[in-house]
Amino acid sequence: MIMKRTIMFYLMIPMLFIIACSKSDDPQPVPNVQTGKVTKELIINGTTREYIIYVPENYTGTSSVPLLLSFHGLTSNMEFNFNYTNFDQLAENENFIVVHPNGIDNRWTVNASNNPDIDFIEALLDQLENDYKIESNRIYSTGMSNAGNFSFTLACGLNNRIAAFASVTGLMLQSAIGDCIPTRPLSILHIHGTEDPIANYAFVQGGLDFWIEHNATNMNPIVSNIPNIDTQDGSTVEKYAYLNGEDGVEVLHLKVIGGGHQWPGFQGNMDINASEEVWNFVKAFDLNGKIE
């Protein structure tokens, strides 16, 4: 009797081994992912940099999502930019991750060479793609004022990783145009007020012309009027769409007639919401051009 039990014991060992192996091949549970708003740090070139990341509540880490970088203006900061853009609400509705980096001394460096902020953003993208499932060919950038200038700097210096760009009250000045050698066609949105007292509207067309020529879009835009739904805000909006660029890219200009140095939808013009305009524009493109 004892021998029979011993034999049965040894016969069971291979069976247990087979069961154990089959269980190890089962899909592993998705690790807990912290969603919502989180402030994080990243050390780059010996300097500690901060950023706010907002991960939508339905993010599970099982499928890739787009990423939007939103940069604050001069003298501002990531917290203020988070509050007035309200990209977190759009991220929930549209299922993307939004990141608000913080500039050193509340500003962004816009020169093309030896730029510590380009180094920061490149390292930040590496970190984000390591920590989250990011759709790497659908990373976008936007910013206001000095950060709009910086978005153009990234369009020139980091366009191998960022698919489309949007500037609100920022400028691409002649010095930046002279240093810019993009490696591919790029979709660009520029929102700007004609009465901007800080970033003179007179410099807007020069930047638009650079991207129109580079992208080989139609030279003559399709011009339309945005409905004047708020007649008390002292401004109206005209839309200039330069279409049919290489790989389907576009250059879009929203001209806020009578508008100042403001983020429409938060302050100033209320006929458009700059955050919605930015996302609705950039999301149509990836690194290969227009998404079909």
C-alpha positions as CSV (number, residue, x, y, z in Angstrom):
1,M,0.0,0.0,0.0
2,I,2.8,2.3,0.8
3,M,4.5,1.5,-2.5
4,K,1.3,2.3,-4.4
5,R,1.0,5.7,-2.7
6,T,4.7,6.4,-3.5
7,I,4.2,5.5,-7.2
8,M,1.1,7.8,-7.4
9,F,3.1,10.7,-5.8
10,Y,5.8,10.5,-8.5
11,L,3.2,10.2,-11.3
12,M,1.6,13.4,-10.1
13,I,4.8,15.5,-10.3
14,P,4.9,15.7,-14.1
15,M,1.2,16.6,-14.1
16,L,1.8,19.4,-11.6
17,F,4.7,20.7,-13.7
18,I,2.5,20.8,-16.8
19,I,-0.2,22.7,-14.9
20,A,2.3,25.2,-13.5
21,C,3.8,25.9,-17.0
22,S,0.4,26.4,-18.6
23,K,-0.5,29.0,-15.9
24,S,2.7,31.0,-16.5
25,D,1.6,31.5,-20.1
26,D,-1.7,33.2,-19.1
27,P,-1.9,36.9,-19.8
28,Q,-0.5,38.9,-16.9
29,P,-2.8,41.4,-15.1
30,V,-2.3,45.0,-16.2
31,P,-0.3,46.8,-13.5
32,N,-2.1,49.6,-11.6
33,V,-1.6,52.9,-13.5
34,Q,-2.0,56.2,-11.7
35,T,-4.5,58.3,-13.7
36,G,-5.5,61.9,-13.3
37,K,-3.1,64.8,-12.6
38,V,0.4,64.1,-11.3
39,T,3.4,66.3,-10.9
40,K,6.8,64.6,-11.7
41,E,10.4,65.5,-12.0
42,L,13.2,64.6,-14.4
43,I,16.9,65.3,-14.0
44,I,18.5,66.3,-17.3
45,N,22.1,67.6,-17.7
46,G,22.2,67.9,-13.9
47,T,19.1,70.1,-13.7
48,T,15.9,69.0,-12.1
49,R,13.0,69.7,-14.4
50,E,9.3,69.5,-13.5
51,Y,6.2,68.6,-15.5
52,I,2.5,68.0,-14.9
53,I,1.1,64.9,-16.6
54,Y,-2.6,64.2,-16.9
55,V,-3.6,60.6,-17.7
56,P,-7.3,60.0,-18.6
57,E,-9.3,57.9,-16.2
58,N,-10.0,55.2,-18.8
59,Y,-6.3,54.7,-19.6
60,T,-5.3,51.1,-18.8
61,G,-1.8,50.7,-20.4
62,T,-3.0,48.0,-22.8
63,S,-3.2,50.2,-25.9
64,S,-1.2,53.2,-27.1
65,V,-2.7,56.7,-26.9
66,P,-1.6,60.0,-28.5
67,L,0.4,62.6,-26.4
68,L,0.1,66.4,-26.4
69,L,2.8,68.7,-25.0
70,S,1.4,72.0,-23.8
71,F,3.9,74.8,-22.9
72,H,3.3,77.9,-20.8
73,G,4.1,81.4,-21.7
74,L,6.8,83.8,-20.5
75,T,6.6,84.5,-16.7
76,S,3.9,81.8,-16.4
77,N,4.2,78.2,-15.3
78,M,2.9,74.7,-15.8
79,E,0.2,75.0,-13.2
80,F,-1.4,78.1,-14.8
81,N,-1.1,76.5,-18.2
82,F,-2.9,73.4,-16.9
83,N,-5.7,75.6,-15.5
84,Y,-6.5,77.9,-18.4
85,T,-6.1,75.4,-21.3
86,N,-8.3,72.7,-19.7
87,F,-6.7,70.1,-21.9
88,D,-7.4,67.6,-19.1
89,Q,-11.1,67.7,-20.0
90,L,-10.3,67.1,-23.7
91,A,-8.0,64.3,-22.7
92,E,-10.8,62.6,-20.9
93,N,-13.2,62.9,-23.9
94,E,-10.6,62.2,-26.6
95,N,-8.5,59.6,-24.8
96,F,-5.0,61.2,-25.0
97,I,-2.3,62.1,-22.4
98,V,-1.4,65.7,-22.0
99,V,1.9,67.0,-20.4
100,H,2.6,70.5,-19.2
101,P,6.4,71.0,-18.8
102,N,7.8,73.8,-16.7
103,G,10.4,76.1,-18.1
104,I,13.5,77.3,-16.3
105,D,12.9,80.8,-14.8
106,N,9.4,80.7,-16.3
107,R,10.6,80.8,-19.9
108,W,11.6,78.7,-22.9
109,T,14.8,79.0,-25.0
110,V,14.0,79.6,-28.6
111,N,17.4,79.5,-30.3
112,A,18.1,76.5,-32.5
113,S,21.5,75.4,-31.3
114,N,22.7,74.2,-27.9
115,N,19.2,74.5,-26.6
116,P,18.8,73.0,-23.1
117,D,15.0,72.9,-23.5
118,I,15.2,70.8,-26.6
119,D,17.4,68.4,-24.6
120,F,14.8,68.4,-21.8
121,I,11.9,67.6,-24.2
122,E,13.8,64.9,-25.9
123,A,14.6,63.2,-22.6
124,L,11.0,63.8,-21.4
125,L,9.6,62.0,-24.5
126,D,12.0,59.1,-23.8
127,Q,10.8,58.9,-20.2
128,L,7.1,59.2,-21.1
129,E,7.4,56.5,-23.8
130,N,9.1,54.3,-21.2
131,D,6.4,54.9,-18.5
132,Y,3.3,54.8,-20.7
133,K,2.0,53.3,-23.9
134,I,2.4,56.3,-26.2
135,E,1.5,56.3,-29.8
136,S,4.9,57.5,-30.9
137,N,3.9,58.7,-34.3
138,R,1.1,60.9,-32.8
139,I,3.0,63.3,-30.4
140,Y,2.0,66.9,-30.7
141,S,3.1,70.3,-29.4
142,T,1.4,73.6,-28.6
143,G,2.2,76.7,-26.6
144,M,1.2,80.3,-25.9
145,S,3.4,83.4,-26.5
146,N,7.1,82.5,-25.7
147,A,5.9,78.9,-25.8
148,G,4.4,79.4,-29.2
149,N,7.8,80.5,-30.3
150,F,9.2,77.4,-28.7
151,S,6.8,75.2,-30.6
152,F,8.2,76.6,-33.8
153,T,11.7,75.9,-32.4
154,L,10.7,72.2,-31.8
155,A,9.2,72.1,-35.3
156,C,12.6,72.9,-36.6
157,G,14.7,70.9,-34.1
158,L,12.6,67.9,-33.0
159,N,10.3,67.2,-36.0
160,N,11.5,63.7,-36.2
161,R,9.4,63.0,-33.0
162,I,6.6,65.5,-33.0
163,A,3.9,65.1,-35.6
164,A,2.1,68.5,-35.7
165,F,2.4,71.9,-34.0
166,A,0.2,74.7,-32.9
167,S,1.2,78.2,-31.7
168,V,-1.2,80.6,-29.9
169,T,0.0,84.2,-29.8
170,G,3.6,83.0,-30.6
171,L,5.8,84.0,-33.5
172,M,8.3,82.5,-35.8
173,L,10.7,85.4,-36.3
174,Q,13.1,85.9,-39.2
175,S,16.1,84.7,-37.2
176,A,14.3,81.4,-36.4
177,I,13.3,81.1,-40.1
178,G,16.9,81.4,-41.2
179,D,18.0,78.6,-38.8
180,C,15.1,76.2,-39.6
181,I,15.8,73.2,-41.8
182,P,12.8,70.8,-41.2
183,T,13.4,67.2,-42.3
184,R,9.8,66.5,-43.4
185,P,6.5,68.2,-44.2
186,L,4.8,69.6,-41.0
187,S,1.3,70.6,-40.3
188,I,1.1,74.0,-38.5
189,L,-1.7,75.9,-36.8
190,H,-1.2,79.5,-35.9
191,I,-3.8,81.4,-33.8
192,H,-3.0,85.1,-33.4
193,G,-4.8,88.4,-32.6
194,T,-4.4,91.4,-34.9
195,E,-4.1,93.8,-31.9
196,D,-1.6,91.7,-29.9
197,P,0.5,94.3,-28.0
198,I,3.3,91.9,-27.2
199,A,3.7,89.6,-30.3
200,N,3.1,92.0,-33.2
201,Y,0.8,90.5,-35.8
202,A,2.9,92.0,-38.6
203,F,5.3,89.2,-38.1
204,V,2.8,86.4,-38.5
205,Q,2.7,86.1,-42.3
206,G,6.4,85.6,-42.6
207,G,6.2,82.4,-40.5
208,L,3.2,81.2,-42.4
209,D,4.9,81.8,-45.7
210,F,7.9,79.7,-44.6
211,W,5.7,76.7,-43.8
212,I,3.5,77.2,-46.9
213,E,6.6,77.0,-49.1
214,H,8.3,74.2,-47.2
215,N,5.1,72.0,-47.2
216,A,4.3,72.9,-50.8
217,T,0.7,73.6,-49.9
218,N,-1.7,75.6,-52.1
219,M,-0.5,79.2,-52.2
220,N,-4.0,80.6,-52.1
221,P,-5.9,79.8,-48.9
222,I,-9.5,78.9,-48.5
223,V,-10.8,81.8,-46.4
224,S,-13.9,81.5,-44.3
225,N,-15.5,83.4,-41.4
226,I,-16.0,81.8,-38.0
227,P,-19.5,82.5,-36.6
228,N,-19.5,85.5,-34.3
229,I,-21.3,83.8,-31.4
230,D,-20.1,86.3,-28.8
231,T,-20.8,89.8,-30.0
232,Q,-19.5,91.3,-26.8
233,D,-15.9,90.1,-26.9
234,G,-14.8,92.8,-29.3
235,S,-13.3,90.5,-31.9
236,T,-14.1,88.1,-34.8
237,V,-12.2,85.2,-36.4
238,E,-11.2,84.5,-40.0
239,K,-9.9,81.1,-41.0
240,Y,-7.2,80.7,-43.6
241,A,-6.6,77.1,-44.7
242,Y,-3.6,76.3,-46.9
243,L,-4.3,72.7,-48.1
244,N,-2.9,69.9,-50.2
245,G,0.6,70.0,-48.9
246,E,3.1,67.1,-49.3
247,D,1.8,64.0,-47.5
248,G,-1.5,65.8,-47.0
249,V,-0.1,68.3,-44.5
250,E,-1.8,71.7,-44.0
251,V,-1.1,75.2,-42.7
252,L,-4.0,76.7,-40.8
253,H,-4.2,80.3,-39.6
254,L,-7.0,81.6,-37.3
255,K,-6.8,85.4,-37.5
256,V,-8.5,86.9,-34.5
257,I,-9.5,90.4,-35.8
258,G,-9.3,92.8,-32.9
259,G,-7.9,90.1,-30.6
260,G,-5.1,90.7,-28.1
261,H,-2.4,88.5,-26.4
262,Q,-4.8,86.0,-25.0
263,W,-5.8,82.3,-25.2
264,P,-9.2,82.4,-26.9
265,G,-12.0,80.6,-25.0
266,F,-10.3,81.5,-21.7
267,Q,-9.8,85.2,-22.3
268,G,-10.4,87.6,-25.1
269,N,-12.2,86.0,-28.1
270,M,-15.0,83.6,-27.2
271,D,-16.0,82.6,-30.7
272,I,-13.4,79.9,-30.7
273,N,-11.9,77.7,-28.0
274,A,-8.1,77.6,-28.6
275,S,-7.7,74.3,-26.8
276,E,-10.4,72.6,-28.9
277,E,-9.0,74.2,-32.1
278,V,-5.5,73.0,-31.3
279,W,-6.5,69.4,-30.6
280,N,-9.0,69.1,-33.5
281,F,-6.2,70.3,-35.8
282,V,-3.2,68.3,-34.7
283,K,-5.1,65.0,-34.1
284,A,-5.6,64.6,-37.9
285,F,-1.9,64.1,-38.5
286,D,0.9,61.7,-37.6
287,L,4.6,61.6,-38.5
288,N,3.7,60.4,-42.0
289,G,1.3,63.3,-42.7
290,K,-2.5,63.4,-42.8
291,I,-4.1,60.3,-41.2
292,E,-6.4,58.7,-43.8
